[in-house]
Amino acid sequence: MGRNPVVGRQGPSYYAATIPSETEAAVIAVKQIRSGIGHADTMRRTLAALGLRHHQQTVQLRNTAAIRGMLYKVRHLVEVTPAKEQ
């Protein structure tokens, strides 16, 4: 049997979210792409504090230092994109 081609593409550097700076986007859209089940309770509480209650849910948040810190903690569970201000 050959080597599994997916093995080389594992780890947080391949699927962790990149968080834009405050100058790049004033408002960001955060989508939960992985479940909090099986992760530490602090990560599940961080997802709840971001307003993410369900898998595949998207919320729009102001891009502040506190929010970026929370996103950094759960960057492997979320997808972050710049959003248009409302």
C-alpha positions as CSV (number, residue, x, y, z in Angstrom):
1,M,0.0,0.0,0.0
2,G,1.2,3.5,-0.8
3,R,1.5,6.4,1.6
4,N,-1.6,8.3,2.5
5,P,-1.4,11.6,0.6
6,V,-3.4,13.5,3.2
7,V,-0.9,12.7,6.0
8,G,1.4,15.6,4.9
9,R,-1.5,18.1,5.0
10,Q,-2.4,17.8,8.6
11,G,-1.9,20.3,11.4
12,P,-3.1,23.8,12.3
13,S,-0.9,25.5,9.7
14,Y,-3.1,23.9,7.0
15,Y,-6.6,24.6,8.3
16,A,-6.3,27.3,11.0
17,A,-8.1,30.6,10.3
18,T,-6.1,33.7,9.4
19,I,-7.4,36.6,11.4
20,P,-7.3,40.0,9.6
21,S,-6.0,43.0,11.5
22,E,-8.2,45.9,12.5
23,T,-7.0,48.0,9.6
24,E,-7.8,45.3,7.1
25,A,-11.4,44.8,8.2
26,A,-13.5,46.7,10.8
27,V,-16.1,43.9,10.8
28,I,-15.4,40.2,10.4
29,A,-17.6,37.2,9.7
30,V,-16.9,34.2,11.8
31,K,-18.2,30.8,10.8
32,Q,-17.9,27.7,13.0
33,I,-16.6,24.9,10.7
34,R,-15.6,22.3,13.3
35,S,-17.5,21.1,16.4
36,G,-16.5,22.0,19.9
37,I,-17.2,18.4,21.0
38,G,-14.0,16.7,22.1
39,H,-12.2,20.0,22.8
40,A,-11.4,21.6,26.1
41,D,-14.2,23.3,28.0
42,T,-12.5,26.7,27.6
43,M,-12.7,26.4,23.8
44,R,-16.4,25.6,24.0
45,R,-16.9,28.6,26.3
46,T,-14.9,30.8,23.9
47,L,-17.2,29.7,21.0
48,A,-20.2,30.5,23.1
49,A,-18.7,33.9,24.0
50,L,-18.2,34.7,20.3
51,G,-22.0,33.9,19.8
52,L,-21.4,30.6,18.0
53,R,-24.0,28.2,19.3
54,H,-24.3,25.8,16.4
55,H,-22.1,24.1,13.9
56,Q,-21.9,26.1,10.5
57,Q,-23.4,29.2,12.2
58,T,-22.0,32.5,11.0
59,V,-21.9,35.7,13.1
60,Q,-20.6,39.2,12.4
61,L,-18.3,40.8,15.0
62,R,-16.4,44.0,15.4
63,N,-12.7,43.4,14.9
64,T,-11.2,44.3,18.3
65,A,-8.2,43.0,20.1
66,A,-10.4,41.0,22.5
67,I,-12.2,39.3,19.7
68,R,-9.0,38.6,17.9
69,G,-7.6,37.0,21.0
70,M,-10.7,34.7,21.3
71,L,-10.4,33.8,17.7
72,Y,-6.8,32.9,18.0
73,K,-7.7,30.4,20.8
74,V,-10.2,28.6,18.5
75,R,-8.7,29.4,15.2
76,H,-8.8,25.7,14.2
77,L,-12.5,25.5,14.8
78,V,-13.6,28.7,12.9
79,E,-13.3,30.3,9.5
80,V,-12.8,34.1,9.5
81,T,-13.5,36.4,6.5
82,P,-13.8,40.2,6.3
83,A,-17.5,41.3,6.2
84,K,-19.2,44.4,5.0
85,E,-20.3,46.9,7.7
86,Q,-24.0,47.1,8.2
